[in-house]
Amino acid sequence: MILSNTSIQQALDEGRLQIEPEPLPRNPTLGESSPYGRSAVDLTLGSRLRVPRSGLAIGVDPGGGDTLATLNALYALQEIPAEGFVLEPHRLVLGVTHERVKLPLPHEIAEGVRENGWLAARVEGKSSLARFGLLVHFTAPTIHAGFEGHITLEIMNLGPSPIILRRGMAICQLILELVHGVPAGPPSRFAGQADPSGST
């Protein structure tokens, strides 16, 4: 079941969802925009990107070795300048959301609101950006229950023109869903991530 905007806000109030800083305003005045759609909440682009290193020719074996070390070898960390980062057509960069998201597990939720359920999420693009050819994830939209950290975005320009990425721009939307049953198993290897490569 997908949560409506009012249910997302209720989950924030109850601690079943944590987004820091909290997306505001919740109830915009006339002419003011809101990060809340009817069944999603917008997240914004953080200040750092991982940009492919030029002149690097190494093979990647996703099934073997240290994923984090490989990503650090392939991508250089770069701050987004004040004037923005120009993403050329057919180029890929890794970014992160400015917001830190936590989807608490049942034992982390206050007893009085636990019966309202625990959450998982999906990160999706925004149609306004997709129309210019901007993708924000590849086959990896799932944010599992228990996740805590900044969400990594695989950002690619599939359009014909350069696109300027600015820190703080609305870059994606988070769709929240109720989880049936109590999740089990170890945390994700990307738990607590703050860097686009997945490091903490």
PyRosetta script that sets phi, psi and omega in degrees:
from pyrosetta import init, pose_from_sequence

init()
pose = pose_from_sequence("MILSNTSIQQALDEGRLQIEPEPLPRNPTLGESSPYGRSAVDLTLGSRLRVPRSGLAIGVDPGGGDTLATLNALYALQEIPAEGFVLEPHRLVLGVTHERVKLPLPHEIAEGVRENGWLAARVEGKSSLARFGLLVHFTAPTIHAGFEGHITLEIMNLGPSPIILRRGMAICQLILELVHGVPAGPPSRFAGQADPSGST")
pose.set_psi(1, 127.2)
pose.set_omega(1, 179.9)
pose.set_phi(2, -86.6)
pose.set_psi(2, 136.9)
pose.set_omega(2, -178.9)
pose.set_phi(3, -81.2)
pose.set_psi(3, 140.6)
pose.set_omega(3, 172.3)
pose.set_phi(4, -77.3)
pose.set_psi(4, 172.4)
pose.set_omega(4, 178.4)
pose.set_phi(5, -60.5)
pose.set_psi(5, -38.7)
pose.set_omega(5, 179.7)
pose.set_phi(6, -69.4)
pose.set_psi(6, -34.5)
pose.set_omega(6, 176.8)
pose.set_phi(7, -70.9)
pose.set_psi(7, -33.7)
pose.set_omega(7, 175.1)
pose.set_phi(8, -62.6)
pose.set_psi(8, -45.0)
pose.set_omega(8, 179.9)
pose.set_phi(9, -65.8)
pose.set_psi(9, -37.1)
pose.set_omega(9, 176.2)
pose.set_phi(10, -63.3)
pose.set_psi(10, -42.4)
pose.set_omega(10, 178.8)
pose.set_phi(11, -62.7)
pose.set_psi(11, -37.0)
pose.set_omega(11, 175.4)
pose.set_phi(12, -63.6)
pose.set_psi(12, -44.8)
pose.set_omega(12, -179.4)
pose.set_phi(13, -63.3)
pose.set_psi(13, -34.4)
pose.set_omega(13, -176.3)
pose.set_phi(14, -87.9)
pose.set_psi(14, -7.1)
pose.set_omega(14, -178.4)
pose.set_phi(15, 81.4)
pose.set_psi(15, 8.5)
pose.set_omega(15, 176.6)
pose.set_phi(16, -79.7)
pose.set_psi(16, -10.4)
pose.set_omega(16, 175.5)
pose.set_phi(17, -144.3)
pose.set_psi(17, 136.3)
pose.set_omega(17, 176.0)
pose.set_phi(18, -127.2)
pose.set_psi(18, 126.9)
pose.set_omega(18, 174.2)
pose.set_phi(19, -131.2)
pose.set_psi(19, 118.6)
pose.set_omega(19, -178.5)
pose.set_phi(20, -124.5)
pose.set_psi(20, 124.3)
pose.set_omega(20, -6.1)
pose.set_phi(21, -71.1)
pose.set_psi(21, 153.6)
pose.set_omega(21, -178.3)
pose.set_phi(22, -67.7)
pose.set_psi(22, 134.3)
pose.set_omega(22, 176.2)
pose.set_phi(23, -64.3)
pose.set_psi(23, 127.7)
pose.set_omega(23, -178.9)
pose.set_phi(24, -135.9)
pose.set_psi(24, 156.3)
pose.set_omega(24, 2.6)
pose.set_phi(25, -86.1)
pose.set_psi(25, 156.4)
pose.set_omega(25, 175.9)
pose.set_phi(26, -76.6)
pose.set_psi(26, -43.1)
pose.set_omega(26, -177.6)
pose.set_phi(27, -122.5)
pose.set_psi(27, 88.1)
pose.set_omega(27, -175.0)
pose.set_phi(28, -68.4)
pose.set_psi(28, 150.7)
pose.set_omega(28, 173.1)
pose.set_phi(29, -80.7)
pose.set_psi(29, 171.2)
pose.set_omega(29, -178.7)
pose.set_phi(30, -57.2)
pose.set_psi(30, 126.8)
pose.set_omega(30, 179.7)
pose.set_phi(31, 87.9)
pose.set_psi(31, -7.9)
pose.set_omega(31, 179.9)
pose.set_phi(32, -96.8)
pose.set_psi(32, 137.5)
pose.set_omega(32, 179.4)
pose.set_phi(33, -86.9)
pose.set_psi(33, 155.2)
pose.set_omega(33, 179.7)
pose.set_phi(34, -125.2)
pose.set_psi(34, 145.3)
pose.set_omega(34, 175.9)
pose.set_phi(35, -74.9)
pose.set_psi(35, -6.3)
pose.set_omega(35, -177.2)
pose.set_phi(36, -96.6)
pose.set_psi(36, 118.3)
pose.set_omega(36, 167.1)
pose.set_phi(37, -86.3)
pose.set_psi(37, -175.6)
pose.set_omega(37, -177.9)
pose.set_phi(38, -67.4)
pose.set_psi(38, -27.6)
pose.set_omega(38, -179.7)
pose.set_phi(39, -143.7)
pose.set_psi(39, 35.2)
pose.set_omega(39, 178.2)
pose.set_phi(40, -164.4)
pose.set_psi(40, 166.5)
pose.set_omega(40, 174.7)
pose.set_phi(41, -132.2)
pose.set_psi(41, 135.6)
pose.set_omega(41, 179.9)
pose.set_phi(42, -75.4)
pose.set_psi(42, 143.6)
pose.set_omega(42, 170.3)
pose.set_phi(43, -118.4)
pose.set_psi(43, 157.6)
pose.set_omega(43, -173.6)
pose.set_phi(44, -113.1)
pose.set_psi(44, 162.9)
pose.set_omega(44, -177.6)
pose.set_phi(45, -79.1)
pose.set_psi(45, 133.6)
pose.set_omega(45, 176.5)
pose.set_phi(46, -72.6)
pose.set_psi(46, -172.2)
pose.set_omega(46, -171.8)
pose.set_phi(47, -94.6)
pose.set_psi(47, -5.8)
pose.set_omega(47, -176.0)
pose.set_phi(48, -124.8)
pose.set_psi(48, 145.6)
pose.set_omega(48, 175.3)
pose.set_phi(49, -123.9)
pose.set_psi(49, 157.2)
pose.set_omega(49, 166.2)
pose.set_phi(50, -107.0)
pose.set_psi(50, 118.1)
pose.set_omega(50, -174.0)
pose.set_phi(51, -110.7)
pose.set_psi(51, 134.8)
pose.set_omega(51, -179.6)
pose.set_phi(52, -56.0)
pose.set_psi(52, 134.9)
pose.set_omega(52, 177.1)
pose.set_phi(53, -72.1)
pose.set_psi(53, 136.9)
pose.set_omega(53, -178.8)
pose.set_phi(54, -78.9)
pose.set_psi(54, 149.3)
pose.set_omega(54, 175.8)
pose.set_phi(55, 71.8)
pose.set_psi(55, 14.6)
pose.set_omega(55, -177.9)
pose.set_phi(56, -96.9)
pose.set_psi(56, 127.4)
pose.set_omega(56, 180.0)
pose.set_phi(57, -128.2)
pose.set_psi(57, 84.1)
pose.set_omega(57, 176.8)
pose.set_phi(58, -126.9)
pose.set_psi(58, 147.3)
pose.set_omega(58, 176.7)
pose.set_phi(59, -82.1)
pose.set_psi(59, 149.8)
pose.set_omega(59, -178.9)
pose.set_phi(60, -115.5)
pose.set_psi(60, 128.3)
pose.set_omega(60, 175.6)
pose.set_phi(61, -115.7)
pose.set_psi(61, 92.6)
pose.set_omega(61, -176.2)
pose.set_phi(62, -60.3)
pose.set_psi(62, -23.0)
pose.set_omega(62, -176.7)
pose.set_phi(63, -88.0)
pose.set_psi(63, -6.2)
pose.set_omega(63, -177.4)
pose.set_phi(64, -139.8)
pose.set_psi(64, 153.1)
pose.set_omega(64, 176.6)
pose.set_phi(65, 87.2)
pose.set_psi(65, -172.1)
pose.set_omega(65, -175.7)
pose.set_phi(66, -94.5)
pose.set_psi(66, 107.9)
pose.set_omega(66, -177.8)
pose.set_phi(67, -57.7)
pose.set_psi(67, -46.2)
pose.set_omega(67, -177.8)
pose.set_phi(68, -61.9)
pose.set_psi(68, -43.2)
pose.set_omega(68, 179.3)
pose.set_phi(69, -63.9)
pose.set_psi(69, -40.0)
pose.set_omega(69, 178.6)
pose.set_phi(70, -64.2)
pose.set_psi(70, -45.1)
pose.set_omega(70, 179.0)
pose.set_phi(71, -62.3)
pose.set_psi(71, -40.5)
pose.set_omega(71, 178.6)
pose.set_phi(72, -65.7)
pose.set_psi(72, -31.6)
pose.set_omega(72, 177.0)
pose.set_phi(73, -72.8)
pose.set_psi(73, -35.0)
pose.set_omega(73, -177.0)
pose.set_phi(74, -81.0)
pose.set_psi(74, -33.9)
pose.set_omega(74, -171.2)
pose.set_phi(75, -121.3)
pose.set_psi(75, 133.5)
pose.set_omega(75, 176.0)
pose.set_phi(76, -94.8)
pose.set_psi(76, 141.1)
pose.set_omega(76, 178.2)
pose.set_phi(77, -77.4)
pose.set_psi(77, 132.8)
pose.set_omega(77, -178.0)
pose.set_phi(78, -141.9)
pose.set_psi(78, 133.2)
pose.set_omega(78, 173.7)
pose.set_phi(79, -74.9)
pose.set_psi(79, 142.7)
pose.set_omega(79, 174.5)
pose.set_phi(80, -76.6)
pose.set_psi(80, 121.5)
pose.set_omega(80, -178.7)
pose.set_phi(81, -69.8)
pose.set_psi(81, 165.8)
pose.set_omega(81, -177.9)
pose.set_phi(82, -57.7)
pose.set_psi(82, -33.7)
pose.set_omega(82, -178.8)
pose.set_phi(83, -83.3)
pose.set_psi(83, -1.5)
pose.set_omega(83, 178.6)
pose.set_phi(84, 96.3)
pose.set_psi(84, 166.5)
pose.set_omega(84, 178.4)
pose.set_phi(85, -107.8)
pose.set_psi(85, 128.0)
pose.set_omega(85, -179.1)
pose.set_phi(86, -88.3)
pose.set_psi(86, 114.7)
pose.set_omega(86, 177.7)
pose.set_phi(87, -96.1)
pose.set_psi(87, 109.7)
pose.set_omega(87, -177.9)
pose.set_phi(88, -73.3)
pose.set_psi(88, 158.0)
pose.set_omega(88, 177.5)
pose.set_phi(89, -55.5)
pose.set_psi(89, 141.7)
pose.set_omega(89, 176.3)
pose.set_phi(90, 65.4)
pose.set_psi(90, 23.4)
pose.set_omega(90, 176.9)
pose.set_phi(91, -109.2)
pose.set_psi(91, 147.1)
pose.set_omega(91, 179.6)
pose.set_phi(92, -117.6)
pose.set_psi(92, 135.0)
pose.set_omega(92, 170.5)
pose.set_phi(93, -133.3)
pose.set_psi(93, 159.6)
pose.set_omega(93, 173.2)
pose.set_phi(94, -104.7)
pose.set_psi(94, 134.8)
pose.set_omega(94, 176.8)
pose.set_phi(95, -129.9)
pose.set_psi(95, 177.3)
pose.set_omega(95, 173.9)
pose.set_phi(96, -136.5)
pose.set_psi(96, 157.1)
pose.set_omega(96, 173.9)
pose.set_phi(97, -71.4)
pose.set_psi(97, 148.4)
pose.set_omega(97, 173.4)
pose.set_phi(98, -65.4)
pose.set_psi(98, -37.1)
pose.set_omega(98, -176.7)
pose.set_phi(99, -78.1)
pose.set_psi(99, 142.1)
pose.set_omega(99, 172.0)
pose.set_phi(100, -96.1)
pose.set_psi(100, 128.9)
pose.set_omega(100, -174.8)
pose.set_phi(101, -113.9)
pose.set_psi(101, 138.2)
pose.set_omega(101, 172.9)
pose.set_phi(102, -131.5)
pose.set_psi(102, 131.2)
pose.set_omega(102, 175.8)
pose.set_phi(103, -114.4)
pose.set_psi(103, 87.6)
pose.set_omega(103, -172.3)
pose.set_phi(104, -59.6)
pose.set_psi(104, 144.7)
pose.set_omega(104, 173.1)
pose.set_phi(105, -78.3)
pose.set_psi(105, 163.4)
pose.set_omega(105, -175.4)
pose.set_phi(106, -50.9)
pose.set_psi(106, -42.0)
pose.set_omega(106, -177.4)
pose.set_phi(107, -70.6)
pose.set_psi(107, -11.7)
pose.set_omega(107, 179.1)
pose.set_phi(108, -95.2)
pose.set_psi(108, -3.9)
pose.set_omega(108, -176.9)
pose.set_phi(109, -99.2)
pose.set_psi(109, 139.5)
pose.set_omega(109, -179.6)
pose.set_phi(110, -57.4)
pose.set_psi(110, 141.7)
pose.set_omega(110, -173.9)
pose.set_phi(111, -58.2)
pose.set_psi(111, -37.7)
pose.set_omega(111, -176.5)
pose.set_phi(112, -67.7)
pose.set_psi(112, -19.8)
pose.set_omega(112, -178.4)
pose.set_phi(113, -117.4)
pose.set_psi(113, -1.1)
pose.set_omega(113, -177.3)
pose.set_phi(114, -58.8)
pose.set_psi(114, -32.8)
pose.set_omega(114, -178.4)
pose.set_phi(115, -66.6)
pose.set_psi(115, -13.8)
pose.set_omega(115, 177.1)
pose.set_phi(116, -77.8)
pose.set_psi(116, -9.4)
pose.set_omega(116, 172.8)
pose.set_phi(117, 101.6)
pose.set_psi(117, 163.1)
pose.set_omega(117, 177.5)
pose.set_phi(118, -113.9)
pose.set_psi(118, 165.1)
pose.set_omega(118, -164.3)
pose.set_phi(119, -125.3)
pose.set_psi(119, 152.8)
pose.set_omega(119, 162.9)
pose.set_phi(120, -124.4)
pose.set_psi(120, 174.9)
pose.set_omega(120, -176.2)
pose.set_phi(121, -147.4)
pose.set_psi(121, 167.6)
pose.set_omega(121, 171.0)
pose.set_phi(122, -130.5)
pose.set_psi(122, 140.6)
pose.set_omega(122, 173.9)
pose.set_phi(123, -102.5)
pose.set_psi(123, 130.7)
pose.set_omega(123, -178.7)
pose.set_phi(124, -130.6)
pose.set_psi(124, 159.5)
pose.set_omega(124, 177.3)
pose.set_phi(125, -74.1)
pose.set_psi(125, 173.8)
pose.set_omega(125, 175.9)
pose.set_phi(126, -107.0)
pose.set_psi(126, 133.8)
pose.set_omega(126, -175.5)
pose.set_phi(127, -61.9)
pose.set_psi(127, -31.3)
pose.set_omega(127, 179.7)
pose.set_phi(128, -63.2)
pose.set_psi(128, -33.1)
pose.set_omega(128, 177.7)
pose.set_phi(129, -85.2)
pose.set_psi(129, -35.6)
pose.set_omega(129, -179.6)
pose.set_phi(130, -61.6)
pose.set_psi(130, -29.8)
pose.set_omega(130, -179.7)
pose.set_phi(131, -67.9)
pose.set_psi(131, -20.4)
pose.set_omega(131, 173.5)
pose.set_phi(132, -91.1)
pose.set_psi(132, -4.0)
pose.set_omega(132, 179.2)
pose.set_phi(133, 97.6)
pose.set_psi(133, 13.2)
pose.set_omega(133, -176.9)
pose.set_phi(134, -90.9)
pose.set_psi(134, 119.1)
pose.set_omega(134, 173.9)
pose.set_phi(135, -101.0)
pose.set_psi(135, 146.0)
pose.set_omega(135, -179.7)
pose.set_phi(136, -117.9)
pose.set_psi(136, -5.4)
pose.set_omega(136, 173.9)
pose.set_phi(137, -157.8)
pose.set_psi(137, 152.6)
pose.set_omega(137, 176.7)
pose.set_phi(138, -121.3)
pose.set_psi(138, 112.7)
pose.set_omega(138, 172.8)
pose.set_phi(139, 49.8)
pose.set_psi(139, 18.7)
pose.set_omega(139, -176.5)
pose.set_phi(140, -136.1)
pose.set_psi(140, 58.7)
pose.set_omega(140, -177.5)
pose.set_phi(141, -86.6)
pose.set_psi(141, -10.9)
pose.set_omega(141, -169.4)
pose.set_phi(142, -79.4)
pose.set_psi(142, 129.7)
pose.set_omega(142, 172.2)
pose.set_phi(143, -114.9)
pose.set_psi(143, 109.3)
pose.set_omega(143, -172.1)
pose.set_phi(144, -74.0)
pose.set_psi(144, 153.6)
pose.set_omega(144, 171.1)
pose.set_phi(145, -55.1)
pose.set_psi(145, 136.8)
pose.set_omega(145, -178.2)
pose.set_phi(146, 94.9)
pose.set_psi(146, -9.8)
pose.set_omega(146, -179.9)
pose.set_phi(147, -65.2)
pose.set_psi(147, 144.6)
pose.set_omega(147, 172.1)
pose.set_phi(148, -146.4)
pose.set_psi(148, 124.1)
pose.set_omega(148, 178.4)
pose.set_phi(149, 152.8)
pose.set_psi(149, -174.0)
pose.set_omega(149, 173.9)
pose.set_phi(150, -86.6)
pose.set_psi(150, 140.9)
pose.set_omega(150, -175.1)
pose.set_phi(151, -85.5)
pose.set_psi(151, 126.5)
pose.set_omega(151, 177.8)
pose.set_phi(152, -77.3)
pose.set_psi(152, 139.0)
pose.set_omega(152, -179.9)
pose.set_phi(153, -120.1)
pose.set_psi(153, 129.9)
pose.set_omega(153, 173.9)
pose.set_phi(154, -95.7)
pose.set_psi(154, 100.1)
pose.set_omega(154, -168.9)
pose.set_phi(155, -102.0)
pose.set_psi(155, 124.2)
pose.set_omega(155, 179.7)
pose.set_phi(156, -135.7)
pose.set_psi(156, 141.7)
pose.set_omega(156, 177.2)
pose.set_phi(157, -97.7)
pose.set_psi(157, 105.9)
pose.set_omega(157, 177.1)
pose.set_phi(158, -97.5)
pose.set_psi(158, 3.6)
pose.set_omega(158, -179.1)
pose.set_phi(159, -86.3)
pose.set_psi(159, 178.6)
pose.set_omega(159, -177.5)
pose.set_phi(160, -85.4)
pose.set_psi(160, -11.3)
pose.set_omega(160, -173.0)
pose.set_phi(161, -125.0)
pose.set_psi(161, 153.8)
pose.set_omega(161, 174.0)
pose.set_phi(162, -59.9)
pose.set_psi(162, 146.9)
pose.set_omega(162, 178.8)
pose.set_phi(163, -123.4)
pose.set_psi(163, 132.6)
pose.set_omega(163, -179.8)
pose.set_phi(164, -90.1)
pose.set_psi(164, 123.0)
pose.set_omega(164, 175.5)
pose.set_phi(165, -97.7)
pose.set_psi(165, 127.4)
pose.set_omega(165, -179.4)
pose.set_phi(166, -120.3)
pose.set_psi(166, 138.9)
pose.set_omega(166, 175.1)
pose.set_phi(167, -59.7)
pose.set_psi(167, 137.3)
pose.set_omega(167, 179.1)
pose.set_phi(168, 87.0)
pose.set_psi(168, -4.8)
pose.set_omega(168, 178.6)
pose.set_phi(169, -74.1)
pose.set_psi(169, 146.2)
pose.set_omega(169, 174.1)
pose.set_phi(170, -64.9)
pose.set_psi(170, 117.9)
pose.set_omega(170, -170.4)
pose.set_phi(171, -115.4)
pose.set_psi(171, -26.5)
pose.set_omega(171, -176.9)
pose.set_phi(172, -156.0)
pose.set_psi(172, 172.9)
pose.set_omega(172, 175.3)
pose.set_phi(173, -126.8)
pose.set_psi(173, 143.3)
pose.set_omega(173, -179.5)
pose.set_phi(174, -103.6)
pose.set_psi(174, 124.5)
pose.set_omega(174, 178.6)
pose.set_phi(175, -108.5)
pose.set_psi(175, 124.4)
pose.set_omega(175, -175.2)
pose.set_phi(176, -101.8)
pose.set_psi(176, 140.2)
pose.set_omega(176, -179.3)
pose.set_phi(177, -134.9)
pose.set_psi(177, 145.4)
pose.set_omega(177, 175.0)
pose.set_phi(178, -73.6)
pose.set_psi(178, 142.3)
pose.set_omega(178, 179.0)
pose.set_phi(179, -102.2)
pose.set_psi(179, 130.6)
pose.set_omega(179, 176.9)
pose.set_phi(180, -92.4)
pose.set_psi(180, 125.8)
pose.set_omega(180, -179.2)
pose.set_phi(181, 89.1)
pose.set_psi(181, 164.2)
pose.set_omega(181, -178.6)
pose.set_phi(182, -91.1)
pose.set_psi(182, 120.9)
pose.set_omega(182, -179.7)
pose.set_phi(183, -63.8)
pose.set_psi(183, 142.8)
pose.set_omega(183, 177.9)
pose.set_phi(184, -129.0)
pose.set_psi(184, 162.9)
pose.set_omega(184, 176.6)
pose.set_phi(185, 109.4)
pose.set_psi(185, 170.7)
pose.set_omega(185, -177.6)
pose.set_phi(186, -72.9)
pose.set_psi(186, 160.7)
pose.set_omega(186, 177.5)
pose.set_phi(187, -68.6)
pose.set_psi(187, 161.6)
pose.set_omega(187, 176.9)
pose.set_phi(188, -62.6)
pose.set_psi(188, 149.6)
pose.set_omega(188, 176.4)
pose.set_phi(189, -67.7)
pose.set_psi(189, -14.6)
pose.set_omega(189, 178.8)
pose.set_phi(190, -98.5)
pose.set_psi(190, 9.2)
pose.set_omega(190, 179.5)
pose.set_phi(191, -59.8)
pose.set_psi(191, 133.5)
pose.set_omega(191, 178.5)
pose.set_phi(192, 83.0)
pose.set_psi(192, 6.7)
pose.set_omega(192, -174.9)
pose.set_phi(193, -62.1)
pose.set_psi(193, 143.1)
pose.set_omega(193, 176.7)
pose.set_phi(194, -128.4)
pose.set_psi(194, -14.9)
pose.set_omega(194, -176.3)
pose.set_phi(195, -106.8)
pose.set_psi(195, 146.3)
pose.set_omega(195, 179.4)
pose.set_phi(196, -57.3)
pose.set_psi(196, -23.5)
pose.set_omega(196, 179.6)
pose.set_phi(197, -78.4)
pose.set_psi(197, -13.6)
pose.set_omega(197, -179.8)
pose.set_phi(198, 108.2)
pose.set_psi(198, 0.8)
pose.set_omega(198, -180.0)
pose.set_phi(199, -82.7)
pose.set_psi(199, 158.7)
pose.set_omega(199, -177.7)
pose.set_phi(200, -90.4)
pose.dump_pdb("model.pdb")
